[in-house]
């Protein structure tokens, strides 16, 4: 299910593409705090998705493939 990870990376990059021109225009302290928090969240999202893509960490539970073992009754 690597395609979900790639789609999340592309979506985060798309959001950064639209946000990047507005970041240097921040003038007040509140705006700087918002963009700092937004960029921090962006880096966390990108790092987690790259870790999943490079198989450094396990994918989310919904994306893990379940191995179905054959259940036999051995007495």
N, C-alpha and C positions, 0 to 999 in steps of 0.2 A: 504494500500500500504506500509506496514511495510517492505516488502522484499527489496524495493529499499534502504531504510535506512540501513538495515543490509548489503546489498551488498556494499554500499559506505563505511561503517565501515571496512568491510573485505578488500576492495581495499586499503584503507588508511593504514591498518595494514600490507598489503602485501608490499606496498612501503616502510614503515618503516623497515620491515624485511630486505630489500635489502640495505637500506641506512645506517642502524645502524653500520655496520663494518667500514664504511668510515668516520664517524663523528669524532672519536678520532684521526684519521690521519691528521686532518686539522692542517696546520702549519702556513700559512700566515694569515694576518688580513682579507683579502678578503674571504678566505675560511671559517674562523670563522663567518664572517658576513653572508655568504650564508647559512651555516648550522643553524645559529640562526634564520634567516628568514624562512628557510624551516621548522624547528621545530615549530616555532610560527604558521605558516600556518597549519601545521599538527594538532596542538592543537585546532585551531579554527574550522577546518573541523570536528574533532572528537567530540568536544563539541556541535556543531550545530546538528550533527547527533544523538548524545545521547539525546539531548533535544527533537528532533523530535521523537525519539524512545520511550522516557518516556512520551511523550505527554505534555511536558512543553511548547512547542511552536507549532504553526501550521505548517503543512507540506508545502512544496513549492506548488505554485498554480497549477502546472501541475499534482500534485499527490492528490489534494483535490478532493473528490468525490462530484460531483454536484448532488444536490437533485432536481429532476424535479417535479415541482408542476403542478398540473392539472389546466389549464387555462380555466375558465368557464366564460361565459358571463351572468352575473346577472344584469338585468335591474331594 
